[in-house]
């Protein structure tokens, strides 16, 4: 089982999104992750961790995904209600704001001026 049971970090992230947001469409997963999840969804389906559970009522009747009993078994829980609250994994607003502030790039006026003088 060892090597075959390992999944990529992208697959684990996608699986977590599905577990907490199901039923969820490929488009919704893509909006959350920022990348096309198609190949990851195929892998998770092939391993039996997710399945198509229904169709969206909206235009295009998008496939909606959910987790399977095998997912729960492998995770060691009896039901989705046994999953830890998502709030355990989400930082509070102050932490998010501090992270965002640290990631903002402030234009350096001396660099901008130097570039225009070439």
C-alpha positions as YAML, in Angstrom:
chain: A
units: angstrom
residues:
- id: 1
  name: UNK
  ca: [0.00, 0.00, 0.00]
- id: 2
  name: UNK
  ca: [2.79, 2.47, 1.01]
- id: 3
  name: UNK
  ca: [3.84, 4.15, -2.21]
- id: 4
  name: UNK
  ca: [0.45, 3.79, -3.92]
- id: 5
  name: UNK
  ca: [-1.45, 5.40, -1.03]
- id: 6
  name: UNK
  ca: [0.56, 8.63, -1.18]
- id: 7
  name: UNK
  ca: [-1.13, 11.59, -2.80]
- id: 8
  name: UNK
  ca: [0.33, 14.92, -3.87]
- id: 9
  name: UNK
  ca: [-0.11, 18.10, -1.85]
- id: 10
  name: UNK
  ca: [-2.38, 19.40, -4.64]
- id: 11
  name: UNK
  ca: [-4.54, 16.29, -4.27]
- id: 12
  name: UNK
  ca: [-4.68, 16.67, -0.48]
- id: 13
  name: UNK
  ca: [-5.64, 20.33, -0.81]
- id: 14
  name: UNK
  ca: [-8.36, 19.49, -3.33]
- id: 15
  name: UNK
  ca: [-9.61, 16.63, -1.16]
- id: 16
  name: UNK
  ca: [-9.85, 18.94, 1.86]
- id: 17
  name: UNK
  ca: [-11.82, 21.49, -0.19]
- id: 18
  name: UNK
  ca: [-14.23, 18.79, -1.33]
- id: 19
  name: UNK
  ca: [-14.59, 17.35, 2.18]
- id: 20
  name: UNK
  ca: [-15.52, 20.69, 3.71]
- id: 21
  name: UNK
  ca: [-17.49, 22.24, 0.82]
- id: 22
  name: UNK
  ca: [-19.29, 19.27, -0.76]
- id: 23
  name: UNK
  ca: [-21.15, 19.02, -2.98]
- id: 24
  name: UNK
  ca: [-18.82, 21.21, -5.04]
- id: 25
  name: UNK
  ca: [-18.16, 21.70, -8.75]
- id: 26
  name: UNK
  ca: [-14.84, 21.66, -10.60]
- id: 27
  name: UNK
  ca: [-15.31, 25.39, -11.29]
- id: 28
  name: UNK
  ca: [-15.79, 26.14, -7.60]
- id: 29
  name: UNK
  ca: [-12.67, 24.15, -6.71]
- id: 30
  name: UNK
  ca: [-10.75, 26.02, -9.40]
- id: 31
  name: UNK
  ca: [-11.91, 29.37, -7.98]
- id: 32
  name: UNK
  ca: [-10.67, 28.39, -4.52]
- id: 33
  name: UNK
  ca: [-7.34, 26.86, -5.59]
- id: 34
  name: UNK
  ca: [-6.59, 29.18, -8.49]
- id: 35
  name: UNK
  ca: [-5.67, 26.32, -10.83]
- id: 36
  name: UNK
  ca: [-7.55, 23.82, -12.98]
- id: 37
  name: UNK
  ca: [-8.20, 20.76, -10.78]
- id: 38
  name: UNK
  ca: [-9.17, 18.38, -13.60]
- id: 39
  name: UNK
  ca: [-6.19, 16.00, -13.38]
- id: 40
  name: UNK
  ca: [-6.29, 15.97, -9.57]
- id: 41
  name: UNK
  ca: [-10.02, 15.18, -9.65]
- id: 42
  name: UNK
  ca: [-9.37, 12.26, -12.01]
- id: 43
  name: UNK
  ca: [-6.68, 10.92, -9.66]
- id: 44
  name: UNK
  ca: [-8.91, 11.24, -6.59]
- id: 45
  name: UNK
  ca: [-11.77, 9.52, -8.42]
- id: 46
  name: UNK
  ca: [-9.50, 6.71, -9.62]
- id: 47
  name: UNK
  ca: [-8.35, 6.12, -6.03]
- id: 48
  name: UNK
  ca: [-11.95, 6.05, -4.83]
- id: 49
  name: UNK
  ca: [-11.71, 9.07, -2.50]
- id: 50
  name: UNK
  ca: [-14.29, 11.19, -4.35]
- id: 51
  name: UNK
  ca: [-17.20, 10.57, -6.67]
- id: 52
  name: UNK
  ca: [-19.73, 12.47, -8.71]
- id: 53
  name: UNK
  ca: [-22.65, 12.94, -6.33]
- id: 54
  name: UNK
  ca: [-25.05, 15.08, -8.35]
- id: 55
  name: UNK
  ca: [-25.41, 17.84, -10.92]
- id: 56
  name: UNK
  ca: [-25.75, 21.56, -10.35]
- id: 57
  name: UNK
  ca: [-29.14, 23.05, -11.28]
- id: 58
  name: UNK
  ca: [-27.49, 26.01, -13.04]
- id: 59
  name: UNK
  ca: [-26.46, 26.45, -16.65]
- id: 60
  name: UNK
  ca: [-24.35, 23.58, -17.95]
- id: 61
  name: UNK
  ca: [-25.46, 21.21, -15.19]
- id: 62
  name: UNK
  ca: [-21.95, 21.01, -13.70]
- id: 63
  name: UNK
  ca: [-20.92, 17.77, -12.02]
- id: 64
  name: UNK
  ca: [-20.79, 18.08, -8.24]
- id: 65
  name: UNK
  ca: [-18.22, 16.09, -6.28]
- id: 66
  name: UNK
  ca: [-18.29, 14.63, -2.79]
- id: 67
  name: UNK
  ca: [-16.18, 12.31, -0.70]
- id: 68
  name: UNK
  ca: [-16.73, 8.55, -0.48]
- id: 69
  name: UNK
  ca: [-16.93, 6.05, 2.39]
- id: 70
  name: UNK
  ca: [-13.37, 4.99, 1.46]
- id: 71
  name: UNK
  ca: [-12.20, 8.57, 2.13]
- id: 72
  name: UNK
  ca: [-13.76, 8.45, 5.60]
- id: 73
  name: UNK
  ca: [-12.28, 5.00, 6.24]
- id: 74
  name: UNK
  ca: [-8.77, 6.07, 5.22]
- id: 75
  name: UNK
  ca: [-9.08, 9.19, 7.34]
- id: 76
  name: UNK
  ca: [-10.24, 7.12, 10.30]
- id: 77
  name: UNK
  ca: [-13.55, 8.90, 10.87]
- id: 78
  name: UNK
  ca: [-17.11, 7.62, 10.77]
- id: 79
  name: UNK
  ca: [-18.75, 10.67, 9.20]
- id: 80
  name: UNK
  ca: [-18.05, 14.15, 7.88]
- id: 81
  name: UNK
  ca: [-19.31, 15.53, 11.20]
- id: 82
  name: UNK
  ca: [-16.23, 13.92, 12.81]
- id: 83
  name: UNK
  ca: [-13.88, 16.14, 10.78]
- id: 84
  name: UNK
  ca: [-12.23, 18.87, 12.84]
- id: 85
  name: UNK
  ca: [-13.86, 22.30, 12.42]
- id: 86
  name: UNK
  ca: [-12.37, 24.19, 9.49]
- id: 87
  name: UNK
  ca: [-11.81, 27.12, 11.86]
- id: 88
  name: UNK
  ca: [-9.00, 25.05, 13.41]
- id: 89
  name: UNK
  ca: [-7.06, 25.52, 10.16]
- id: 90
  name: UNK
  ca: [-7.96, 29.10, 9.22]
- id: 91
  name: UNK
  ca: [-5.98, 31.92, 10.83]
- id: 92
  name: UNK
  ca: [-7.93, 34.77, 12.38]
- id: 93
  name: UNK
  ca: [-8.37, 38.06, 10.52]
- id: 94
  name: UNK
  ca: [-5.44, 39.78, 12.25]
- id: 95
  name: UNK
  ca: [-3.01, 37.08, 11.13]
- id: 96
  name: UNK
  ca: [-4.32, 37.23, 7.55]
- id: 97
  name: UNK
  ca: [-3.99, 41.02, 7.48]
- id: 98
  name: UNK
  ca: [-0.41, 40.84, 8.79]
- id: 99
  name: UNK
  ca: [0.50, 38.25, 6.15]
- id: 100
  name: UNK
  ca: [-1.09, 40.32, 3.39]
- id: 101
  name: UNK
  ca: [0.72, 43.46, 4.56]
- id: 102
  name: UNK
  ca: [4.02, 41.58, 4.47]
- id: 103
  name: UNK
  ca: [3.35, 40.43, 0.91]
- id: 104
  name: UNK
  ca: [2.43, 43.83, -0.52]
- id: 105
  name: UNK
  ca: [5.01, 45.33, -2.83]
- id: 106
  name: UNK
  ca: [5.42, 49.06, -2.41]
- id: 107
  name: UNK
  ca: [6.89, 50.68, -5.54]
- id: 108
  name: UNK
  ca: [10.26, 52.27, -4.87]
- id: 109
  name: UNK
  ca: [10.14, 55.81, -6.31]
- id: 110
  name: UNK
  ca: [13.93, 55.92, -6.84]
- id: 111
  name: UNK
  ca: [13.85, 52.73, -8.91]
- id: 112
  name: UNK
  ca: [10.90, 53.95, -10.95]
- id: 113
  name: UNK
  ca: [12.67, 57.26, -11.64]
- id: 114
  name: UNK
  ca: [15.92, 55.53, -12.57]
- id: 115
  name: UNK
  ca: [14.11, 53.30, -15.06]
- id: 116
  name: UNK
  ca: [12.56, 56.25, -16.87]
- id: 117
  name: UNK
  ca: [15.88, 58.06, -17.27]
- id: 118
  name: UNK
  ca: [17.48, 55.37, -19.49]
...
